[in-house]
Amino acid sequence: MRLKFRQLQAFHAVVESGTVTGAAEALGISQPGVSNLLSQLERQTKLPLFERVNGRLIATPEAAMLHREIDTVVRGLDHVTQTVVDLQNKQAGQLQVASQHSMSFGFVPSVIAKFAAKRPNMNISFQSQYSAKIQEWVTSGLFEVGICEMPLLYDTLTVYPLTVQTRLALHRDNPLTRHDVLTPELIANEPFIAMGPDHMTQRRLREVFNTAGLPLRTRVHSHLFKNLLSFVKEGMGISLLDPFVLEHDHDPRFVSRPFEPVILMDMAVITSSTRPLSQTAKAFLKLLLQELEPYQT
C-alpha cells in the first residue's frame, strides 16, 4: 500500500481543525478537494476514520492512532516549506521553540516578545504540547529549543535542568486564605483539583499526605494546569500548581499560598545534542535561561 502524502496532509488538517472547512482553509484547497482526499484515504486503508457529531468530524480510535504516527512527518514538511519561503524572502533568522502547556500561556510568549523586539524580521515558530512530544520534536529537529517536564525519554538531548517550587491555588473566598502558609493538616478536608495520578506533582502530594497519615480528597482530575486553575476559580477545590501558570493569570477569583512541606517540580530546557544550534537559537537560549533563573529552586 502506497499512501499519498497529500491524503495524509488533508487527514491531519481535518483532525487538527475538526472540520473540512478548517482543513480546506489551512491547506488552501477547496472543501470538495479535502473530502475527496479523505475518501481516497479511507478506501485505501479500509479504515473508518471519522464520525460526524453535531456538525464536527470526530476521529475514530483508528484515526487517532494514525494521527499520532503522521503528526511529526506532516509538521516536518510544513517546516521545510516555511524554510524555503524564508530563504526565498531572505528572512533574518528563524526561531523554533516548543513548550509544555503551563509556560505557553504567558511566560514563554513574554520571553519571545522580549527577544524579538530587536529582530523585527525574524520568523517565529512556537508550539505548546505535552512534554513527551516536545522531546520528540527537538530530537527530530522540528524545534531547536524545547521546555518540558521530566523525565527525559531520549539520550540525544542537551539538558539544562530546572526545578521550581509549586504553590497552592485557592478560591479567594476560601477561609484558608487567612493562613500565610498551608500544610497537610490545614487542608486535609479540602477537595483537590489534581493532575492525573502519574504526574509528578500528584505523586509527591500523595506521598506528603501518606507521611502525615491524612487522606487526600481528590475531586477532579484533569491534564493541564490551566484547567486545574479554572476549576479553582469556580470554587470547586484547591490545586497544586507551578509558578508559571499562577503568575501569568491575573483573574481576581483566586489567590495562591506556599505549601509546606515544599513540593518541587522537575523540568528542563532541552536542545538536540546531535545537531548544532543556529545563532538565533543560541541567543534565545541564553536569554531564556536568564529569565528562568528567578524560578530555579
C-alpha positions in Angstrom: 0.0 0.0 0.0 1.4 3.4 -1.0 -0.3 6.3 0.7 -0.1 9.7 -0.9 1.3 12.5 1.3 -1.5 14.9 0.2 -4.0 12.4 1.6 -2.2 12.3 4.9 -1.9 16.1 5.0 -5.6 16.5 4.4 -6.4 13.9 7.1 -4.0 15.7 9.6 -5.6 19.1 8.9 -9.1 17.7 9.5 -8.1 16.2 12.8 -6.4 19.4 13.9 -9.3 21.7 12.8 -12.3 19.4 13.4 -13.9 20.4 10.2 -13.4 20.1 6.4 -13.9 23.8 6.1 -11.0 24.5 8.5 -8.8 21.9 6.8 -9.5 23.5 3.4 -8.6 26.9 4.6 -5.4 25.6 6.2 -4.3 23.8 3.1 -5.5 26.4 0.6 -7.7 24.0 -1.4 -11.5 23.5 -1.8 -13.7 21.7 0.6 -14.6 19.1 -2.0 -10.9 18.6 -2.6 -10.4 17.8 1.1 -13.4 15.4 1.2 -12.1 13.6 -1.9 -8.7 13.1 -0.3 -10.3 11.7 2.8 -12.4 9.3 0.8 -9.3 8.1 -1.1 -7.5 7.5 2.2 -10.4 5.6 3.8 -10.7 3.4 0.6 -7.0 2.6 0.6 -6.7 1.9 4.3 -10.1 0.2 4.6 -10.5 2.0 7.9 -13.3 4.2 9.2 -11.6 7.5 10.1 -14.3 9.9 11.1 -17.8 10.1 12.6 -19.9 13.3 12.2 -21.2 14.6 15.5 -23.1 17.9 15.8 -21.5 19.2 12.6 -17.9 18.3 13.5 -15.8 15.4 12.3 -14.7 13.2 15.3 -11.7 11.0 14.8 -12.2 7.3 15.4 -9.7 5.4 17.6 -8.1 4.1 14.4 -7.8 7.7 13.1 -6.3 8.9 16.4 -3.6 6.3 16.2 -2.8 7.2 12.6 -2.7 10.9 13.5 -0.1 10.2 16.2 2.1 8.4 13.7 2.0 11.0 11.0 2.0 14.2 13.1 5.7 14.6 13.2 6.1 13.9 9.5 3.4 16.4 8.4 4.7 19.1 10.7 8.2 18.4 9.4 7.1 19.1 5.8 5.4 22.3 7.0 8.8 23.3 8.5 10.6 22.5 5.3 8.1 24.6 3.3 8.4 27.5 5.6 12.2 27.3 5.5 12.1 27.5 1.7 9.9 30.6 1.9 12.2 32.2 4.5 15.2 31.6 2.2 13.4 33.0 -0.8 12.4 36.1 1.2 15.8 36.3 2.9 14.2 36.3 6.4 16.6 37.4 9.1 16.7 34.2 11.1 14.1 31.7 12.4 13.2 30.9 16.0 11.8 27.5 16.7 10.5 27.0 20.2 8.2 24.4 21.8 7.0 24.5 25.4 4.9 22.4 27.8 1.5 24.0 28.3 1.7 25.9 31.6 4.6 28.1 30.4 2.9 28.7 27.0 0.1 30.9 28.2 2.3 33.8 29.4 5.9 33.1 30.3 7.4 31.9 27.0 5.5 34.4 24.8 6.8 37.2 27.0 10.4 35.9 26.6 9.9 35.5 22.8 8.5 39.0 22.6 11.5 40.4 24.5 13.9 38.5 22.2 12.0 39.6 19.0 11.9 43.3 20.0 15.2 44.0 18.3 14.7 41.4 15.5 11.6 42.7 13.5 12.3 40.4 10.5 12.7 37.2 12.5 10.3 34.4 11.7 8.9 32.6 14.8 7.5 29.1 15.2 6.1 28.4 18.6 4.0 25.4 19.7 2.8 24.1 23.1 2.4 20.3 23.6 2.8 17.5 26.1 6.4 17.0 27.3 7.0 13.7 25.6 6.0 15.2 22.2 8.3 18.2 22.8 11.2 15.9 23.4 10.4 14.0 20.2 10.2 17.3 18.2 13.5 18.5 19.5 15.2 15.1 18.9 13.9 15.0 15.3 14.9 18.6 14.6 11.4 20.1 14.2 12.2 22.6 17.0 15.6 23.8 18.2 14.7 24.7 21.8 12.2 23.0 24.0 10.9 23.3 27.6 9.5 20.1 29.1 8.8 18.3 32.3 10.9 15.4 33.4 11.6 12.5 32.9 13.6 12.6 29.7 12.9 9.9 27.1 15.9 10.4 24.8 19.7 10.3 25.3 20.3 12.6 22.4 19.4 15.8 24.2 21.4 18.6 25.8 19.7 19.3 29.1 19.5 22.4 31.2 17.7 21.2 34.4 15.1 23.5 36.0 13.5 22.8 39.4 10.6 25.0 40.5 8.5 25.2 43.7 4.8 24.6 43.4 2.1 26.6 45.3 -1.5 26.0 46.3 -4.2 27.9 44.5 -7.5 28.6 46.3 -10.7 30.5 45.6 -10.5 34.0 47.1 -13.5 33.2 49.3 -11.9 30.1 50.8 -11.4 30.6 54.6 -7.9 29.1 54.3 -6.7 32.3 52.6 -6.2 33.7 56.2 -3.1 31.5 56.5 0.2 32.6 55.1 1.4 29.0 54.6 -0.7 25.9 54.2 0.1 22.4 55.5 -1.4 19.0 55.0 -3.2 19.3 58.4 -4.8 22.6 57.4 -6.1 21.3 54.0 -6.9 17.7 54.9 -10.7 18.3 54.4 -10.4 20.3 51.2 -11.4 18.8 47.8 -8.4 18.7 45.5 -8.3 19.6 41.8 -5.4 17.5 40.6 -3.3 16.3 37.7 -3.5 12.7 36.7 -2.3 10.1 39.2 1.0 9.6 37.3 2.0 13.3 37.2 5.0 14.0 39.5 3.1 16.7 41.4 0.3 14.4 42.2 2.6 11.5 43.2 4.6 13.8 45.5 1.4 15.2 47.0 0.2 11.7 47.8 3.5 10.9 49.5 3.2 14.0 51.7 -0.3 13.1 52.8 0.6 9.5 53.3 3.6 10.5 55.5 1.2 12.8 57.5 -1.3 9.9 57.9 -4.0 12.0 56.2 -6.4 11.3 53.4 -6.1 13.2 50.1 -9.6 14.0 48.8 -9.3 14.3 45.0 -12.5 15.7 43.5 -11.4 16.4 39.9 -8.6 15.0 37.7 -7.5 16.9 34.6 -4.5 17.1 32.3 -3.4 20.7 32.2 -2.5 23.1 35.0 -4.6 25.8 33.2 -7.6 23.5 33.5 -7.0 22.9 37.2 -6.9 26.6 37.8 -10.2 27.1 36.0 -11.9 24.7 38.4 -10.3 26.6 41.4 -11.8 29.8 40.1 -15.2 28.2 40.1 -14.8 27.3 43.8 -14.6 23.5 43.3 -11.5 23.0 45.3 -7.8 23.8 45.7 -4.9 22.8 43.5 -1.1 22.4 43.5 0.3 24.4 40.5 3.6 25.5 39.1 4.5 29.2 39.3 4.3 29.9 35.6 0.5 29.4 35.3 -0.1 31.3 38.6 2.0 34.3 37.8 0.5 34.9 34.3 -3.1 34.6 35.3 -4.5 37.8 36.9 -8.0 36.6 37.5 -9.1 38.0 40.9 -11.1 34.9 41.8 -8.1 33.0 43.1 -5.1 33.5 45.4 -2.1 31.3 46.0 -0.2 30.3 49.1 3.1 28.4 49.8 2.7 24.8 50.8 4.8 23.0 53.4 6.5 20.6 53.0 7.7 22.0 49.8 6.7 20.1 46.6 9.1 20.6 43.7 8.6 20.1 40.0 11.4 18.9 37.8 11.6 20.5 34.3 14.3 21.1 31.7 15.2 23.3 28.8 16.4 21.0 26.0 18.2 21.1 22.7 19.5 18.4 20.4 22.9 17.1 21.2 23.3 15.7 17.6 22.9 18.9 15.6 24.4 22.4 16.1 22.1 25.2 17.1 21.5 28.2 14.8 22.9 31.5 16.0 19.3 32.7 16.6 18.6 29.7 18.8 21.9 30.2 20.8 21.0 33.8 21.5 17.4 32.9 22.5 18.6 30.0 24.7 20.9 32.4 26.6 18.0 34.8 27.3 15.6 32.0 28.2 18.0 30.6 30.8 18.5 34.1 32.3 14.7 34.6 32.5 14.3 31.3 34.3 16.9 31.9 36.9 14.5 33.5 39.4 12.3 30.4 39.3 15.2 28.0 40.0 15.0 26.4 43.4 
